[in-house]
Amino acid sequence: MCGIVGILGQEPVAMRLVEALRRLEYRGYDSAGIAVLEDGRLERVRAPGKLNNLVERLLASPLAATCGIGHTRWATHGAPNETNAHPHFAGPVAIVHNGIIENFKSLREGLLKDGVKTATDTDTEVVAHLIAQRLKAGDAPRQAVQNTLDKLEGAFAFVILFEGEEDLLIGARRGSPLAVGHGDGEMFLGSDAIALAPFTNRVTYLEDGDMAVLTRSSLELYDSQGRHTLRPLQFTQASALLVDKGGHRHFMAKEIAEQPDVVGHTMAEYLDFNAGRVRLPDMPVDLAGLSRINITACGTAYYAGLAAKYWIEQIARLPVEVDVASEFRYREAPLEEGGLSLVISQSGETADTLAALRYCKARGQKVAAVVNVPESTIARESDVVLRTFAGPEIGVASTKAYTCQLTVLAAFSIALARARGKLDDEGEARLVTAMNGLPRNLVRALREDGHIEEVAQKIAHSRDILYLGRGINYPTALEGALKLKEISYIHAEGYAAGELKHGPIALIDEDVPVVVIAPSDTLFDKTVSNMEEVAARGARIVLITDEEGAAHHGRNAFETISVPLADPFLAPILFAIPVQLLAYHAAVFLGTDVDQPRNLAKSVTVE
């Protein structure tokens, strides 16, 4: 979740570190800091809050150093204040860290017994002290780091700077991502290639367990066993990912507006519209021979997986289990060797999803990954990648990544149904043709933006809001409630419409708006019946339906939001637009930090 960067440069690095950190703001953070070697001595500048606070301090006390490390912190251990902000020092060691050291308490107790005093509440400082102890015992920097890594339990990425070593940076990763950037007489380390894009497009991605020793002219890599190793040098496209808000007020608004384009790009990868066919990459299993599919993901990606469960079971007639990745391993699910598991992650670095992937592979499953970053750890460790083409998503709350995930999963479901003989040529062509109209219908849905803004302002001061959906629209209700919670901080819950009378209806009164997601499909009348149950108890109904549903029942709602009439198969993708916009405009009206909501991070790389 934290952003980390290191530079061995030829010019002053302070503002270059800040520039790299700005590209990692999308991960979420609560403080920032840098450390440099000024005339061989460690110097540090830190500040709570946003990067602008750090910049003000750097402008007040300029630094001329040409090597340094930087960090944006998302608090896991200790309060989000300057004391706990990174980098952390211990004697001649400065360190920045992404991740969680699970055994830091026992390690700190050992340090205390050795007479070492700690200054912070963080797990990171413990690592710095352990390295400093090894240096004091006579280890060279690389060996000191290696000996320390052997003591650590958890997931992490480190970048380490040593006093008196102006041509040395050491990085290491276990679980959390880290990349090396190759410059001309310069070297870089960063959480991902986007951070390094202003400086280089030549990148080496560290594998899990790797340690990197950098000078300005060399890179030495060691694997988890401490052996010399090589990793490929890649030319990344991240240098082209210089993103701005494109005239929008927030990145989230821009990314919502981009969905017709990015969904179209994603469909172009998987659908042959001329032939009316789906084209998948070579799959690692015989789709026709599967007995079930397991799907694991977190957050919004989990809801994409729930929608896929409905698609696959309905048209491919194959059982699907969907798990929250953070729980999947702990129920010790029995898996069929040679079966197929799907993992879904925007970043491809989500720690819980990566752990689920490894659980599946250890039990003989083949793994297909739906990811937005093809160079990510999840992509590299999967048997096949079903890439989304959302482009960089800067807003913490996922929007375009979600609809691109759904697009891939819809295409996969059609292909699976075809392989299993549950869908004939005509049926496949019908669904592919329906998907061909998605970008156009998404554009039309976006035209409701002004009306949705008015609706959002009417419900934004509510303390609680319920979302209802039935069938394949139930996951959309869950996603709508999550979006609202994430960025507006309004308490919201999503329910299957038929479950309302089994408890939640007790919450209904005139102060609780109810958002009903009801396209005019075969379940429309049942959903409307549930809507009328809550309307009879005084609730204000916000009905999100299509043009046909609005014509028949829109008059019964407090407010009606209409989307274009389309094949019900596409409802999860199309109806994502209004629930995203509803959350966005409520948050803007309430004045929250839409792109970087409190306590959240974009890429959750710790368990």
C-alpha positions as CSV (number, residue, x, y, z in Angstrom):
1,M,0.0,0.0,0.0
2,C,2.8,2.4,0.8
3,G,4.8,4.0,-2.0
4,I,8.6,3.6,-2.0
5,V,11.3,4.9,-4.2
6,G,15.1,5.1,-4.2
7,I,17.5,7.0,-6.5
8,L,21.2,6.9,-7.1
9,G,21.5,9.9,-9.3
10,Q,23.8,12.4,-10.9
11,E,21.8,15.5,-9.8
12,P,20.0,16.6,-6.6
13,V,17.4,13.9,-5.8
14,A,15.0,15.5,-3.3
15,M,12.5,16.8,-5.8
16,R,13.0,13.8,-8.1
17,L,12.0,11.6,-5.1
18,V,8.9,13.8,-4.6
19,E,8.0,13.5,-8.4
20,A,8.2,9.7,-8.2
21,L,6.1,9.7,-5.0
22,R,3.4,11.8,-6.6
23,R,2.9,9.0,-9.1
24,L,2.2,6.6,-6.2
25,E,-0.3,8.8,-4.5
26,Y,-3.1,6.6,-5.9
27,R,-2.1,4.0,-3.4
28,G,-3.3,6.1,-0.5
29,Y,-1.1,7.5,2.2
30,D,-1.2,9.6,5.4
31,S,2.4,10.9,5.6
32,A,5.5,11.2,3.5
33,G,9.3,11.6,3.9
34,I,12.7,11.3,2.2
35,A,16.2,10.5,3.5
36,V,19.4,11.5,1.6
37,L,23.1,11.3,2.1
38,E,24.3,14.9,2.4
39,D,28.1,14.8,2.4
40,G,28.0,11.2,3.5
41,R,25.7,11.8,6.4
42,L,22.1,10.8,6.7
43,E,19.6,13.6,6.5
44,R,15.8,13.3,6.7
45,V,12.7,15.4,6.0
46,R,9.3,14.1,6.9
47,A,5.8,15.5,7.2
48,P,2.3,14.2,8.1
49,G,-0.5,14.6,5.5
50,K,-0.1,15.2,1.8
51,L,3.1,15.5,-0.2
52,N,2.7,19.3,-0.4
53,N,3.5,19.5,3.3
54,L,6.8,17.6,2.6
55,V,7.6,19.9,-0.4
56,E,7.2,23.0,1.8
57,R,9.7,21.7,4.2
58,L,12.1,20.8,1.4
59,L,11.8,24.2,-0.1
60,A,12.6,25.8,3.3
61,S,15.7,23.6,3.7
62,P,17.0,22.6,0.3
63,L,19.1,19.4,0.0
64,A,21.9,18.9,-2.6
65,A,22.4,15.2,-2.2
66,T,22.4,12.9,-5.3
67,C,21.2,9.7,-3.6
68,G,18.2,9.1,-1.4
69,I,15.0,7.2,-0.6
70,G,11.4,8.3,-0.3
71,H,8.1,7.0,1.1
72,T,4.4,7.7,1.3
73,R,3.0,5.8,4.3
74,W,-0.3,4.2,4.9
75,A,-0.4,3.5,8.6
76,T,-0.4,-0.1,9.7
77,H,1.6,0.1,13.0
78,G,1.5,3.4,14.9
79,A,-0.5,6.6,14.4
80,P,-0.2,8.5,11.2
81,N,2.2,11.3,12.5
82,E,5.6,12.6,11.8
83,T,7.3,10.4,14.3
84,N,6.0,7.2,12.7
85,A,6.6,8.5,9.1
86,H,9.2,6.9,7.0
87,P,12.2,6.8,6.4
88,H,13.3,5.3,9.7
89,F,16.8,5.6,11.0
90,A,18.9,3.3,13.2
91,G,22.6,4.3,13.5
92,P,24.0,4.3,9.9
93,V,20.8,2.8,8.4
94,A,17.8,4.5,6.7
95,I,15.0,2.4,5.5
96,V,11.6,2.7,3.8
97,H,9.1,-0.2,3.9
98,N,5.9,-1.4,2.3
99,G,4.2,-4.2,4.1
100,I,3.8,-5.7,7.6
101,I,6.4,-7.6,9.7
102,E,4.2,-10.0,11.5
103,N,6.8,-11.0,14.2
104,F,8.0,-7.5,14.9
105,K,6.9,-7.6,18.6
106,S,9.1,-10.5,19.4
107,L,11.9,-9.0,17.4
108,R,11.5,-5.7,19.3
109,E,11.5,-7.5,22.6
110,G,14.9,-9.0,21.6
111,L,16.2,-5.6,20.7
112,L,15.1,-4.2,24.1
113,K,16.9,-7.0,25.9
114,D,20.0,-6.0,24.0
115,G,19.6,-2.4,25.2
116,V,18.3,-0.9,22.0
117,K,15.8,1.8,22.4
118,T,13.1,2.4,19.8
119,A,11.7,5.8,18.9
120,T,8.5,4.8,17.1
121,D,5.5,2.5,17.2
122,T,6.3,1.0,13.8
123,D,7.4,-2.4,12.7
124,T,9.8,-0.8,10.2
125,E,12.1,0.7,12.8
126,V,12.8,-2.8,14.2
127,V,14.2,-3.9,10.8
128,A,16.5,-0.8,10.7
129,H,17.9,-1.7,14.1
130,L,18.4,-5.3,13.2
131,I,20.4,-4.3,10.2
132,A,22.4,-1.8,12.2
133,Q,23.2,-4.6,14.7
134,R,24.6,-6.8,12.0
135,L,26.7,-3.9,10.7
136,K,28.1,-3.3,14.1
137,A,28.9,-7.0,14.3
138,G,31.1,-6.7,11.2
139,D,28.7,-7.6,8.4
140,A,29.0,-5.8,5.1
141,P,25.7,-4.1,4.1
142,R,24.5,-6.8,1.8
143,Q,25.2,-9.6,4.3
144,A,23.6,-7.5,7.1
145,V,20.4,-7.2,5.1
146,Q,20.4,-10.8,4.2
147,N,20.9,-11.9,7.8
148,T,18.0,-9.6,8.8
149,L,15.7,-10.8,6.1
150,D,16.1,-14.4,7.4
151,K,14.6,-13.3,10.7
152,L,11.5,-11.6,9.3
153,E,8.0,-13.0,8.9
154,G,5.4,-11.2,6.8
155,A,5.1,-9.4,3.5
156,F,7.4,-6.5,2.7
157,A,9.4,-4.5,0.2
158,F,12.4,-2.4,1.5
159,V,14.7,0.1,0.1
160,I,17.8,0.8,2.3
161,L,20.4,3.6,2.4
162,F,23.6,3.4,4.3
163,E,25.6,6.3,5.9
164,G,28.9,6.7,4.1
165,E,27.8,4.6,1.1
166,E,26.9,7.2,-1.5
167,D,26.9,4.7,-4.3
168,L,24.8,1.9,-2.8
169,L,21.1,1.1,-2.5
170,I,19.7,-2.2,-1.4
171,G,16.2,-3.4,-2.1
172,A,14.3,-6.5,-1.1
173,R,10.8,-7.9,-1.5
174,R,8.7,-10.7,-0.2
175,G,5.1,-10.4,-1.2
176,S,5.1,-6.6,-1.9
177,P,6.1,-5.4,-5.3
178,L,9.5,-3.7,-6.2
179,A,11.1,-2.8,-9.5
180,V,14.6,-1.6,-10.5
181,G,14.9,1.1,-13.0
182,H,18.0,1.4,-15.2
183,G,19.2,4.8,-16.2
184,D,22.4,6.3,-17.8
185,G,24.8,6.4,-14.9
186,E,21.8,6.3,-12.5
187,M,19.8,3.5,-10.9
188,F,16.3,3.6,-9.3
189,L,14.0,1.5,-7.1
190,G,10.3,1.9,-6.9
191,S,7.0,0.2,-5.9
192,D,6.1,0.0,-9.6
193,A,7.2,1.2,-13.0
194,I,4.8,4.2,-12.9
195,A,6.9,5.8,-10.2
196,L,10.1,5.4,-12.3
197,A,8.5,6.5,-15.6
198,P,10.0,10.1,-15.5
199,F,13.5,8.6,-15.3
200,T,13.6,5.5,-17.4
201,N,11.6,2.9,-19.4
202,R,14.1,0.1,-18.7
203,V,12.9,-2.0,-15.7
204,T,13.7,-5.2,-13.9
205,Y,11.0,-6.6,-11.8
206,L,12.1,-8.4,-8.6
207,E,10.7,-11.8,-8.0
208,D,9.4,-12.9,-4.7
209,G,12.2,-13.3,-2.2
210,D,14.7,-11.3,-4.3
211,M,17.3,-8.8,-3.0
212,A,18.8,-6.2,-5.2
213,V,22.2,-4.4,-4.7
214,L,22.5,-1.3,-6.8
215,T,25.3,1.0,-7.6
216,R,25.1,3.7,-10.3
217,S,26.7,1.4,-12.8
218,S,25.6,-2.1,-11.7
219,L,22.8,-4.3,-10.4
220,E,23.4,-7.6,-8.5
221,L,20.4,-9.8,-7.8
222,Y,20.1,-12.5,-5.2
223,D,17.2,-15.0,-4.8
224,S,15.5,-16.1,-1.6
225,Q,18.3,-18.5,-1.0
226,G,21.0,-15.8,-1.2
227,R,22.2,-17.1,-4.6
228,H,23.2,-14.8,-7.5
229,T,20.4,-14.7,-10.0
230,L,19.3,-12.9,-13.1
231,R,15.9,-11.3,-14.0
232,P,14.9,-10.0,-17.4
233,L,15.3,-6.4,-18.4
234,Q,12.0,-5.1,-19.8
235,F,11.0,-2.0,-21.7
236,T,7.9,-0.8,-19.9
237,Q,5.1,1.4,-21.3
238,A,4.8,3.1,-18.0
239,S,6.5,6.2,-19.4
240,A,3.4,6.7,-21.5
241,L,1.2,6.6,-18.4
242,L,1.6,10.3,-17.5
243,V,-1.9,10.9,-16.4
244,D,-3.8,14.0,-15.5
245,K,-7.5,14.7,-14.8
246,G,-8.2,15.5,-18.4
247,G,-10.4,18.4,-17.5
248,H,-12.4,16.6,-14.9
249,R,-12.6,17.7,-11.3
250,H,-11.3,14.3,-10.0
251,F,-9.5,11.3,-11.3
252,M,-12.5,9.2,-10.4
253,A,-14.8,11.4,-12.6
254,K,-12.3,11.0,-15.5
255,E,-12.1,7.2,-15.0
256,I,-15.9,6.9,-14.9
257,A,-16.1,8.8,-18.2
258,E,-13.4,6.6,-19.8
259,Q,-15.4,3.4,-19.4
260,P,-16.9,3.4,-22.9
261,D,-13.4,3.5,-24.4
262,V,-11.7,1.1,-22.0
263,V,-14.5,-1.4,-22.1
264,G,-14.3,-1.2,-25.9
265,H,-10.6,-1.8,-25.9
266,T,-11.0,-4.8,-23.6
267,M,-13.8,-6.3,-25.8
268,A,-11.5,-5.9,-28.8
269,E,-9.1,-8.2,-27.2
270,Y,-11.6,-11.0,-26.6
271,L,-14.4,-10.7,-29.1
272,D,-14.4,-11.2,-32.9
273,F,-17.5,-9.2,-33.8
274,N,-17.3,-10.1,-37.5
275,A,-17.5,-13.8,-36.7
276,G,-19.7,-13.4,-33.7
277,R,-17.2,-15.4,-31.6
278,V,-15.2,-15.1,-28.4
279,R,-11.5,-15.7,-28.6
280,L,-9.6,-16.5,-25.4
281,P,-5.9,-17.1,-25.1
282,D,-4.9,-20.8,-24.9
283,M,-6.3,-22.0,-21.7
284,P,-4.3,-24.4,-19.4
285,V,-7.3,-26.7,-19.0
286,D,-9.9,-28.3,-21.2
287,L,-12.9,-26.0,-20.5
288,A,-15.4,-28.7,-21.5
289,G,-14.0,-31.1,-18.9
290,L,-14.3,-28.9,-15.8
291,S,-16.5,-29.9,-12.9
292,R,-16.4,-26.5,-11.2
293,I,-14.6,-23.2,-11.1
294,N,-13.3,-21.4,-8.0
295,I,-13.1,-17.6,-8.0
296,T,-11.2,-15.5,-5.4
297,A,-10.8,-11.8,-5.2
298,C,-11.1,-8.9,-2.8
299,G,-13.4,-5.8,-2.5
300,T,-14.8,-4.6,-5.8
301,A,-13.1,-7.4,-7.7
302,Y,-14.9,-9.9,-5.5
303,Y,-18.2,-8.4,-6.6
304,A,-17.1,-8.9,-10.2
305,G,-16.5,-12.5,-9.3
306,L,-20.0,-12.8,-7.9
307,A,-21.5,-11.5,-11.2
308,A,-19.3,-14.1,-13.0
309,K,-20.8,-16.8,-10.9
310,Y,-24.3,-15.9,-12.1
311,W,-23.1,-15.7,-15.8
312,I,-21.2,-19.0,-15.7
313,E,-23.9,-21.0,-13.8
314,Q,-26.7,-19.6,-16.0
315,I,-25.3,-20.0,-19.4
316,A,-22.4,-22.6,-19.0
317,R,-24.3,-24.7,-16.4
318,L,-21.1,-25.1,-14.4
319,P,-21.0,-24.8,-10.6
320,V,-18.9,-21.9,-9.3
321,E,-17.6,-21.0,-5.9
322,V,-16.7,-17.5,-5.1
323,D,-14.5,-16.6,-2.1
324,V,-13.3,-13.5,-0.4
325,A,-9.5,-14.0,-0.9
326,S,-8.7,-13.1,2.7
327,E,-10.9,-16.0,3.9
328,F,-10.3,-18.6,1.2
329,R,-7.1,-20.2,2.5
330,Y,-8.4,-20.4,6.1
331,R,-11.4,-22.6,5.2
332,E,-8.9,-25.0,3.7
333,A,-11.1,-25.6,0.6
334,P,-10.6,-29.0,-1.1
335,L,-9.6,-28.4,-4.7
336,E,-9.6,-30.8,-7.6
337,E,-6.2,-31.3,-9.2
338,G,-6.2,-30.1,-12.7
339,G,-9.2,-27.9,-12.1
340,L,-9.4,-24.2,-12.8
341,S,-9.3,-21.2,-10.4
342,L,-9.9,-17.6,-11.4
343,V,-8.2,-14.8,-9.4
344,I,-9.2,-11.2,-10.0
345,S,-7.1,-8.1,-9.1
346,Q,-6.8,-4.7,-10.6
347,S,-3.2,-4.2,-9.5
348,G,-2.1,-7.8,-9.7
349,E,-0.4,-7.3,-6.4
350,T,-3.3,-7.8,-3.9
351,A,-1.7,-9.7,-1.1
352,D,-4.7,-11.9,-0.1
353,T,-5.5,-12.7,-3.7
354,L,-1.8,-13.6,-4.4
355,A,-1.9,-15.9,-1.4
356,A,-5.1,-17.6,-2.7
357,L,-3.4,-18.1,-6.0
358,R,-0.5,-19.8,-4.4
359,Y,-2.9,-22.0,-2.3
360,C,-4.6,-23.1,-5.5
361,K,-1.4,-23.8,-7.4
362,A,0.0,-25.8,-4.4
363,R,-3.0,-28.1,-4.8
364,G,-2.6,-28.8,-8.4
365,Q,-5.1,-26.2,-9.8
366,K,-4.5,-24.2,-12.9
367,V,-4.9,-20.5,-12.4
368,A,-6.3,-17.8,-14.7
369,A,-5.8,-14.2,-13.6
370,V,-8.0,-11.3,-14.5
371,V,-5.6,-8.4,-14.0
372,N,-5.0,-4.9,-15.3
373,V,-1.2,-5.0,-14.9
374,P,0.3,-7.7,-17.1
375,E,3.8,-7.3,-15.5
376,S,2.4,-7.8,-11.9
377,T,3.2,-10.7,-9.5
378,I,-0.2,-12.3,-9.9
379,A,0.1,-12.2,-13.7
380,R,3.6,-13.7,-13.6
381,E,2.6,-16.5,-11.3
382,S,-0.6,-17.5,-13.1
383,D,-0.9,-20.1,-15.9
384,V,-2.8,-17.7,-18.1
385,V,-3.6,-14.0,-18.0
386,L,-7.0,-12.6,-19.0
387,R,-5.8,-9.0,-19.2
388,T,-8.1,-6.0,-18.8
389,F,-7.3,-2.8,-20.7
390,A,-8.5,-0.2,-18.2
391,G,-5.2,1.7,-18.2
392,P,-3.9,3.2,-15.0
393,E,-6.6,3.8,-12.5
394,I,-5.6,6.5,-10.1
395,G,-8.8,7.0,-8.0
396,V,-8.7,4.6,-5.0
397,A,-12.3,3.5,-5.6
398,S,-12.3,1.2,-8.6
399,T,-14.6,2.2,-11.5
400,K,-13.2,1.4,-15.0
401,A,-11.2,-1.5,-13.7
402,Y,-14.4,-3.1,-12.4
403,T,-16.3,-2.8,-15.7
404,C,-13.3,-4.1,-17.6
405,Q,-13.1,-7.1,-15.2
406,L,-16.8,-7.7,-15.8
407,T,-16.2,-7.4,-19.6
408,V,-13.5,-10.1,-19.5
409,L,-15.6,-12.3,-17.3
410,A,-18.6,-12.0,-19.6
411,A,-16.5,-13.0,-22.5
412,F,-15.0,-15.9,-20.6
413,S,-18.5,-17.1,-19.5
414,I,-19.6,-17.1,-23.2
415,A,-16.5,-19.1,-24.2
416,L,-17.0,-21.5,-21.4
417,A,-20.7,-22.1,-22.3
418,R,-19.7,-22.6,-25.9
419,A,-17.0,-25.1,-25.0
420,R,-19.4,-27.1,-22.8
421,G,-22.0,-27.3,-25.6
422,K,-24.5,-25.2,-23.6
423,L,-24.5,-22.4,-26.2
424,D,-24.7,-22.9,-29.9
425,D,-23.3,-20.7,-32.7
426,E,-26.4,-18.6,-32.8
427,G,-26.5,-18.1,-29.0
428,E,-22.8,-17.1,-28.9
429,A,-23.3,-14.7,-31.8
430,R,-26.3,-13.1,-30.1
431,L,-24.4,-12.4,-26.9
432,V,-21.3,-11.1,-28.8
433,T,-23.5,-8.8,-30.8
434,A,-25.1,-7.6,-27.6
435,M,-21.7,-6.8,-26.1
436,N,-20.8,-4.9,-29.3
437,G,-23.3,-2.3,-28.2
438,L,-21.9,-1.9,-24.8
439,P,-19.7,1.2,-25.4
440,R,-22.6,3.0,-27.1
441,N,-24.9,2.2,-24.2
442,L,-22.3,3.2,-21.6
443,V,-22.1,6.6,-23.3
444,R,-25.8,6.9,-23.1
445,A,-25.8,6.0,-19.5
446,L,-23.2,8.6,-18.7
447,R,-25.5,11.3,-20.1
448,E,-27.7,10.8,-17.0
449,D,-24.8,12.4,-15.0
450,G,-26.6,15.7,-14.4
451,H,-29.8,14.0,-13.2
452,I,-27.8,11.6,-11.0
453,E,-26.0,14.5,-9.4
454,E,-29.4,16.0,-8.4
455,V,-30.5,12.7,-7.0
456,A,-27.2,12.3,-5.1
457,Q,-27.6,15.7,-3.4
458,K,-31.1,14.8,-2.2
459,I,-29.9,11.6,-0.4
460,A,-26.4,12.7,0.6
461,H,-27.2,13.7,4.1
462,S,-28.8,10.4,5.0
463,R,-27.1,8.4,7.7
464,D,-28.0,5.0,6.2
465,I,-28.8,3.9,2.6
466,L,-29.8,0.4,1.5
467,Y,-29.2,-1.0,-2.0
468,L,-31.4,-3.8,-3.3
469,G,-30.9,-6.1,-6.3
470,R,-32.0,-9.6,-7.4
471,G,-30.3,-12.3,-9.4
472,I,-27.3,-11.0,-11.3
473,N,-28.1,-7.5,-10.1
474,Y,-27.5,-8.4,-6.5
475,P,-23.7,-8.0,-6.9
476,T,-24.3,-4.6,-8.4
477,A,-26.2,-3.7,-5.2
478,L,-23.3,-4.8,-3.1
479,E,-20.9,-2.8,-5.3
480,G,-23.1,0.3,-5.2
481,A,-23.2,0.2,-1.4
482,L,-19.4,-0.3,-1.3
483,K,-18.7,2.7,-3.6
484,L,-20.9,5.0,-1.4
485,K,-19.2,3.9,1.8
486,E,-15.7,4.2,0.3
487,I,-15.9,7.8,-0.8
488,S,-18.8,9.5,0.9
489,Y,-18.5,7.8,4.3
490,I,-22.3,7.2,4.3
491,H,-23.2,3.9,5.9
492,A,-24.7,1.7,3.1
493,E,-25.5,-1.9,2.7
494,G,-26.4,-4.1,-0.3
495,Y,-29.0,-6.8,0.0
496,A,-30.6,-9.4,-2.2
497,A,-34.0,-8.0,-2.7
498,G,-35.8,-11.1,-1.5
499,E,-33.8,-11.1,1.8
500,L,-35.2,-7.7,2.9
501,K,-38.1,-9.2,4.7
502,H,-35.8,-11.5,6.6
503,G,-34.5,-8.8,8.9
504,P,-33.3,-5.6,7.1
505,I,-36.8,-4.3,6.6
506,A,-36.8,-3.4,10.3
507,L,-34.4,-0.5,9.4
508,I,-36.8,1.1,6.9
509,D,-38.4,4.5,7.6
510,E,-38.6,7.8,5.8
511,D,-35.0,8.6,6.7
512,V,-33.5,5.6,4.9
513,P,-33.4,5.9,1.1
514,V,-33.5,2.6,-0.7
515,V,-31.7,2.3,-4.1
516,V,-33.3,-0.4,-6.1
517,I,-31.4,-1.9,-9.1
518,A,-34.0,-3.4,-11.4
519,P,-33.6,-3.8,-15.2
520,S,-36.7,-5.1,-17.0
521,D,-35.6,-8.7,-17.0
522,T,-37.5,-11.9,-15.9
523,L,-37.1,-10.9,-12.2
524,F,-38.3,-7.4,-12.6
525,D,-41.8,-7.9,-11.2
526,K,-40.4,-9.6,-8.2
527,T,-37.9,-6.8,-7.5
528,V,-40.7,-4.2,-7.9
529,S,-42.7,-6.1,-5.4
530,N,-39.9,-5.8,-2.9
531,M,-39.6,-2.1,-3.8
532,E,-43.3,-1.6,-3.0
533,E,-42.8,-3.3,0.4
534,V,-40.3,-0.7,1.4
535,A,-42.2,2.1,-0.1
536,A,-45.2,1.1,2.0
537,R,-43.1,1.8,5.0
538,G,-42.2,5.3,4.1
539,A,-38.8,4.7,2.4
540,R,-37.7,7.0,-0.4
541,I,-37.1,4.8,-3.4
542,V,-34.4,5.6,-5.9
543,L,-35.2,3.2,-8.8
544,I,-32.3,2.5,-11.2
545,T,-33.9,0.8,-14.2
546,D,-33.9,0.8,-17.9
547,E,-36.2,2.8,-20.2
548,E,-38.9,0.1,-20.2
549,G,-38.8,-0.3,-16.4
550,A,-39.0,3.5,-15.9
551,A,-42.1,3.7,-18.1
552,H,-43.9,1.1,-16.1
553,H,-42.9,1.8,-12.5
554,G,-40.9,5.0,-12.4
555,R,-43.8,7.0,-11.1
556,N,-43.8,4.9,-7.9
557,A,-40.3,6.0,-7.0
558,F,-39.1,9.1,-5.2
559,E,-36.5,9.4,-8.0
560,T,-35.9,7.3,-11.1
561,I,-32.5,6.9,-12.9
562,S,-32.8,5.4,-16.3
563,V,-30.2,3.6,-18.4
564,P,-30.5,2.3,-22.0
565,L,-32.5,-0.8,-22.6
566,A,-30.1,-3.6,-23.4
567,D,-29.8,-7.4,-23.1
568,P,-30.2,-8.4,-19.4
569,F,-26.9,-10.3,-19.7
570,L,-25.1,-7.0,-19.8
571,A,-26.8,-5.5,-16.7
572,P,-23.8,-5.8,-14.3
573,I,-21.6,-3.7,-16.7
574,L,-24.2,-1.1,-17.7
575,F,-25.7,-0.6,-14.3
576,A,-22.3,0.0,-12.8
577,I,-22.3,3.5,-14.3
578,P,-25.3,4.9,-12.3
579,V,-24.1,3.5,-8.9
580,Q,-20.6,4.9,-9.5
581,L,-22.0,8.3,-10.4
582,L,-24.4,8.3,-7.4
583,A,-21.5,7.6,-5.0
584,Y,-19.3,10.1,-6.8
585,H,-21.7,13.0,-6.7
586,A,-22.7,12.3,-3.1
587,A,-19.1,12.4,-2.0
588,V,-18.4,15.6,-4.0
589,F,-21.5,17.3,-2.4
590,L,-20.3,16.3,1.1
591,G,-16.7,17.6,0.3
592,T,-14.8,14.3,0.9
593,D,-11.5,13.5,-0.7
594,V,-12.9,11.5,-3.6
595,D,-9.7,10.2,-5.2
596,Q,-8.0,9.4,-1.9
597,P,-10.6,8.6,0.7
598,R,-9.5,8.3,4.3
599,N,-8.1,5.0,5.6
600,L,-8.1,3.4,2.1
601,A,-5.3,2.4,-0.3
602,K,-5.4,1.5,-3.9
603,S,-3.2,-1.5,-4.0
604,V,-3.6,-3.6,-0.8
605,T,-0.2,-5.4,-0.7
606,V,-0.5,-6.5,3.0
607,E,-2.8,-9.1,4.5
